[in-house]
Amino acid sequence: MPSAYDMVLLSDLREAIAAWEEQYVSEASYSKFVRASAWVTDQSAKTVTENMRAATGEVFDRPTPWMLQGWQYRRSLGKGRSPGEVEAEAYVLDSQSAVLKYAMGDNRNRRLPGDVGLAQDRVLVPHWDNLERTQGIRPNASGDLPGSTMARLIRNASGVYAKRSVPGRWGVYKGEIDAGGTRLQGYIARPPRVRAPVTDAGTQRSRFINGKGKVKDPTKVVNLDRPRILLIEIPHADYQPIMQRPFESAVAEARRAIPDLMANELANNIRHAGRKATDARIATLKAQRDAANARGDITRAAHISQEMSRIYRATSIKRR
């Protein structure tokens, strides 16, 4: 994802920047054009990145700081880049791209099992009411499962529990459950079991014959509640490319800014070149004035001073 969208950005900008090459060469130099191209490309990549962070905050419901920081850029003029290298990048970090890729593109994106997260055979959808009721789990500030909750549920379903149990937390198993006539697969909370209440007839017992043919009648135990689905398994999940339009808008905004940025850089280069020429002229006149004073040619020195004053006034350069 990073390289593909970075290519879209660069190809869109290069055409707009290249249109300025001839004017830069005629009024400044080619090296100035390359330098300006690098700086403007850097500003464009920065603009796209900042706009995409803002869009992520607006489009997603409670995005995490981790998601916002997934959008990054790298400067052409940054450390480790060669002079004249115009290769600024606006991209998504690898870890975040595993999530944000479903929000990009021209069509709906299908997430298959194993693409993201610990569940490799199914996409899991949380049932928040049951998670809170049986596990004490609520969504975090970003609406996700907190921390290592998923890993803990997988361990519990495999029969691995912490030595110190949490009061009120139900057991967990992986299987199938009937919910309103529909069979759902996933991670299920097993309700606590207790002895059946004593009736007028006495302690309730369960009578059965074991494998050895002996009759057994242990105290009857019952569930305090019914099993409740925690994470529902679905074969896939489909997502709309909700970040594609913001991306295209961010690139378009960066492209619209190029003419002004390139024009300003050219004007700065011309002013700087003029200033260098003026400084050189002032230095020459100052040397001539000093030489005239050394010869005792007061008239010549005064004439040169007047010329220097005129240049100072015309260019707003402070006297030295």
N, C-alpha and C positions, 0 to 999 in steps of 0.2 A: 503493500500500500504506500509507504513513504515515497519510494522511487517513482511510482506511477503518477501520483498526484504532484510530485515535485516537477516532473517533466511537463505536465500540463501548465503549471505556473510559469516555468522558465520559457517554454515555447510561446506563451501568450505575451510575455514581457519583451522578449528579444526583438520581435518585430517592431514594437513601439520604440524601443531604444535605438535600434539600428537606423531608424529614420533620421536621427540626429548626427550621424557620422560625418556627412559631407559638410554640414555647417560648422561642426567642431574643427574639422581639419582646416577649413578656410579661415576661421576666426581665431583659433587657438592652436591645437596640434592633435595628432592622432593619439599620442600618449595621454593627453588630457581627456580625450573622448573615452579611452579605456578606463581611466581612473573614475570618471563620472559615471560610466556604465556600471562599474562595480559598486559604487556608493548607492546609486539609485536602485540597483537590484537588491542590495542589502535592505534598504528602506522598504522596498516592496515585500520582501520576505517577512520582515518584521510586522508590517501592516497586516498581512494575511494571517500570521500567527496570532496576533493580538485579537483580530476580529473573530477567529475561529475559537479562541478561548472564551470570548464573550458570548458567541453563539451557542457553545456547548452549555454554558450556564443558563441560557434562556430556553433552549430546546429540550434538554433533558430534565426529568423530574429529580431534583435533589442530586445533581452530579457531585462526585467526590473531587477533592482537590487533586487527587491522583489523575482523574480524567482530564481536568483542566490543564494540568501541566504536561499532558501527553503531547500537546501541540508545541513544537519547538522550531527554531530556525538557526541556521549557521551562516555566518557572514563570508562574503568574498574577501573582505579586507580584514578578516579575523586572524588570530594567531595561527601560524602554521600554514597559511596560504601563500602561494607564490605571487609576486607582484604581477599585475596584469591578468590574473585568473578571475574570471567572472563566473562564479559557480555558487551563488548563494542558494540556500535550501530552506524550504518550509516543509516540515515533515511531521509525522507522528512517531513517537518512540515505539519500539517493537512490542513491549508488553502492553501498552495501551492500544496499539493497533489491533490486537487480538479481539478487543471489545468494540472499538470505534469502527472497524471495517464493516460491521453490519449496518451502520448508519450512512454509508457512502455508496455511490453508484447510481445507475440510471433505473434500476428495477428493484423489486423487493429482494431481500437477501434471506437465504434459508440457513439457519444454524443447525448443524447436525450434531449428534452425540459425540463427545470427545473433543469438540473444537475448543471449548473453553471450560475450565473448572475441573473438579476431581471426578465427576460422574462421566464415565467413558461409554456407557451403553445406552443412556437415555438423557434427554434434557429434563431437568427437574424444576418444577414450579412449586414454590412454597405455599402452604395453607397457613396463613399467619395466625388465625384464631386458634387453631389446634396447636401450633407451635408454642404459643403463649400459655395456653391452658395446660398442656402436658409437659412442657420443657422449660417454661419460664423465659422463652426466647421472644424478643421483640425486634422489629427491624431497626437497624442503626440509622444514623442521621441521613444516610444516603438511600434508605429503603432496601438495604441488602441484609443478608445473613451476617451477624457479627463475627468478626475474627475467624477463628478456626472451628466454628460450629459445624460446618459440613463434615470436616474430618472427624469430629467427635461422634456425629450421628452414624457415620460409616463404621467406625470402630464399635459402637454400641450394637449395631445391627449384626456385627460379626461375633458378638458375645464378649467383647472386651470392654470392661467398665473400670472406672477409677476406683481405687481402694476406699476412698471416702465418698459415699454417695450423697447426692443432694436431696434433701427432704422434699417430697412431693413430686419428684421428677419420675416420669414413667419410663419403662423400658422401651427399647426400639427394635424393630425387626423389619426385614425387607420382604415384601410379599404382595398379596392381592387382597382387596377389600371391596365389599359391596356398599355403594353409596347411592341411594335413591334409585336402585335398579340398574346402576352402571357399575361395572367392575373396573376398579382403579388399581393400578400397580404403582408401587413406590415404597417410600419409607413410612412405616406405620408405628404409632405409639401403642404399646401394650398396657392396658389399665392394670392397676394394682389388684391383687387377689387377696381375699380375706376369708375367714371361716364364715360359713352361712350362719345367719342369726338363729339362736335357739328358739324353737317353737313350743307350743303347749305339749307337743308330743316328745319334746326333748331335743337333743343335739341332732341336727340333720347329718345324715351320712350318705356316702356314695357306695353302693354295693356293686361289686364286679368280681369276675373270676379271672385270676391272673394266668400267666402262661403255664404255670405248673398245675393248673386245675384247682387251685385253692380259692376259696371265697374270701374276698377282702371287703371291709366296710370302713374305710377311713372317714374322718370328718370331712364333710362336704365343703368345698371352697367355691366362692363365686367371684366374678369380676365386679369391681365397684363402678365400672362404667363400660362403655363399648370401645373397641379399638377405633382410633382416629387417624386419618391420613395426615402426614406431616409434609411430605414432598411428593408431588404427583409426577409420575414419569410420562413424558410425551415423546413421540418419535422424532419430532423436529419442532423448531420455532421459526416463524417468519417475521421479518422486521422491515419497516419502511425506511428508505434512504433519507432520513430526516435531516442529515447534515450536508447533503449534496448541494442543495440550493444555497445555504449559507456560504459554502466553499466557493461556489461560482460567483456569488456576490462579492466575496472578499477579494477574489482575483480581479474581478471587474473594477472594483474600487482602486486597487493598486495600479491597474493599467491606466485608469483615468488620471491618476496623479503624476504619471511619468512626464508629460509635456512640461508641466510647471517645474518639476524637480530638475529636469535636464536644462531648461531655460535658466533657472536660477544658478545652477552650477556653471553654465557657460558665461553668464554675466559676472560671476565671481572670478572666473579665470581671466576674463578680459580686464577686469578691474585690477586683479593682482599683477597681470603682465604690465599694465600701464603704470602701476605703482613702482614696479621694479625699474622700468625705464626712467621714471621721474627721479627715483633715488640715485640712479647712476648719473643722471644729468646734474643733480644737486651736488653730488660728490665731486664731479669734474669742475663745476663752477667754484666750489669751496677751495679746491686745490689751486685754481687759477687766482682766486682772490688772495689767498695766503702768499702765493708767489709774488703778486703785485705789491702787497704790503711789504714783503721782504726787500723788494727792489726800491721801495719808497715811492712807487707810482700810485699816489693816493687817488688820482682821478680814475685810473683803471679799476682800482679796488672798489670804489664807490659805484661805478657803472655795473660791475659784476654783482654787487650787493643788491642793487635795484632789480636786476634780472632774477636773482634768487627770490626776492620778495614777491615779484610777480608770479613766480611758479608756486610759491607758498600759498598765495591767495587763490590761485586758480585750482589748486588741488587740495586745499584745506590741510596741508601737511604742517605739522608743528615745527617751529624753528628749532635748530639744534645749536 
